[in-house]
Amino acid sequence: MRFLLSWLKEFVELSVPPETLADRLTLGGLEVTRLEKMDGDWLFETEVTPNRPDLLSHLGIARETAAILGRSFRFPRWLSREFRPPEGDPGPAFPVTLEDLKDCRRYVGIVIERVRVSPSSPEMARRLEKMGLRPVNNIVDVTNLCMLEMGQPMHAFDLESLEGSQIRVRRAKPGETLVTIDGVKRLLSPEQLVIADAKKPAALAGVMGGQSTQITERTKRVLLESAWFQPSLIRRSARIAKLSSDSSYRFERGVDPEMIPLAALRAARWIARLSGGAVRRTISDTGESPVSRPRIPLKPRKAQEILGVKISSGQQRRFLEHVGCKVQGSGRGWSVGPPSWRPDLKIAEDLYEELARLSGVDRCLPTLPPLPRRPLQSAVAEDPRFEQEMQVRRLLVAAGMEEIMTYSLLHPDDHGKAKPLVGRGLVELKNPLSLEQAVLRNTLLVGALQAVSRNLNRKTDESFRFFEIGSVFGTTNADPTETRMLGLLVGGIPAPSWGQPKQSLGIFHLKGILQLLCERLGIESEQEIGSEILLKQSGKTIGRAGMVNPGIAAAYEIPEQVPLAYAELEMDSLPTRSEAQRKLEPLAKVPPAQRDLAIVVSEQVRHAQLCDAIREAGRPLLKELALFDLYQGKQVPIGKKSLAFRLRFSDGDRTLTEAEIQATHQKILDQLQKEFGAVLR
């Protein structure tokens, strides 16, 4: 944004040299990137962030300058007089129709009669040229100067060229076209807002006017437009038209809704003076008045704690009033009403930033924040998801697992490698920073495999017990979805110790960890289907486990000699602590009776099937069941396997008789023989 020092001085008294002013503004958050002396005046150029549309005018720059320097801002008397309603012949109101208040909240139209179009004065032309705009004529130049002065873009129509003498603010119809002022014929879209007369579009709202209704030497009657348009709609409309203008630049960021009628009156009187015309008394003001913004609660003491600097409550109040806020309440707590021209002030943190900026950011020294009065544990325990994740972390770390954290953004090829394992759609970024971060992960497996590959390449370890809690992304009916998941990866060959032989980690180690989670978290069931393990809760599959396909592992340069088992569970489907209350039973006063059972079955029979059958047949006396031996060798026929189970029987405080134990033991054996053809070894 460019601004002229002479123009700025019309709103605020300035006595500091231009160089000093530039430094003070930069320290106050309004960065001056250019300072140049031009025709006896000084031209400033500043960087304006998208959240500060109020700084796109001399009026806004003057308000900001007054706040930074602690000076008084004022409207000049001659300018304040122009805000008064016009006098004279009222005449009929010009008809304006708004089809949707969401698209155009307010539309002000003023008719100026008997104008004479001519070139602007040399002084006006030079001022526009200093600001980087091209002079056109006395009517158009006034709308541009008012935009630079007050921040409200306006457009002047040749009233005689509007068919039906009416204005309709509506969406463009399919197939409609408009020849804009730059002479280009544009095909319009229903996503674009137009200013239309009774038959056709006359302007692309907020972006550029139409050639058929532009001001020419023959213009005698002018309709001056001043309006508020939906910023996102103007942004999309300009992008579709591949057209940007000074008006769209401001409308895209949002204009001050209270400035709409004031800017229109200012421009109308200015046009009338320069063209010899007369402003019609009746003003067309259609739409709703600006809606009052919600007030923001603010505690001065809290502001000091956040900023780490002592600013008295009186000084805080003065700073907020300098930027236009209405402050109500006592020194302990305030209710702050942000001004209409500051859409960026929405929450208390926004006000803290203003206080820091106006008091001097250099004063905000790094300090330790005060400790909360209540224990941290009680503060975080209010989030059930956090507590659930911490419980899962504690269980897995106790089981010998290590937590990893991997990137959510990955290369598309990484997902292609793991695609056979997952069925979620792929979410692609529309504007990625690089190809390496072009898609969102749809499984945690990719990051785990990359971690294994890096460790192997650096020869840091040969065994892996990784887990990660993170979000994965997919698509449902073309809409992106986010799911919190738990990924577990076990594999490799740990270094042998004097007490343990060299043995590779695999699916059985992973299954043991899953059984621990099921027991401690209250997951209802575990089921084996082929080579895959399913975890179920309330009849829904919430997790899957199995061996990683060697082809997928090879794609990450993991050799076949390093077997890997992987599981993925939905965190939001796991029982919460309140749902997974474990039932505690008192210790039995009588020791349990123990029996061993060794059977020979087909090697196709799964361990889980045998356990389910043993538990069912052993009720109610069977309390514990554990597999302690698996054997296939010379003493066992080919195609068979021998499994040995340790069974423990108990009935509370009562000592079981040998007959009861033997009867239950025989019942279990009979059930295994019936279902699986088991033979007692």
Secondary structure, 3 states (H helix, E strand, C coil): CEEEHHHHCCCECCCCCHHHHHHHHHHCCCCEEEEEEECCEEEEEECCCCCCHHHCCHHHHHHHHHHHHCCCECCCHHHHHHCCCCCCCCCCCCCEEECCCCCEEEEEEEEEECCCCCCCCHHHHHHHHHCCCCCCCHHHHHHHHHHHHHCCCEEEEEHHHCHHHCEEEEECCCCCEEEECCCCEEECCCCCEEEECCCCEEEECCCEEEHHHCCCCCCCCEEEEEEEECHHHHHHHHHHHCCCCHHHHHHCCCCCHHHHHHHHHHHHHHHHHHHCCEECCCCEEEECCCCCCCCEEECHHHHHHHHCCCCCHHHHHHHHHHCCCEEEECCCCEEEECCCCCCCCCCHHHHHHHHHHHHCHHHCCCCCCCCCCCCHHHHHCCCHHHHHHHHHHHHHHHCCCEECCCCCEECHHHHHHHHHHCCCCCEECCCCCCHHHCEECCCCHHHHHHHHHHHHHCCCCCEEEEEEEEEEEEEECCEEEEEEEEEEEEEECCCCECCECCCCCCHHHHHHHHHHHHHHHCCCEEEEECCEEEEEECCEEEEEEEECCHHHHHHCCCCCCCCEEEEEEEHHHCCCCCCCCCCCCCCCCCCCEEEEEEEEEECCCCHHHHHHHHHHHCCCCEEEEEEEEEECCCCCCCCEEEEEEEEEECECCECCCHHHHHHHHHHHHHHHHHHHCCEEC
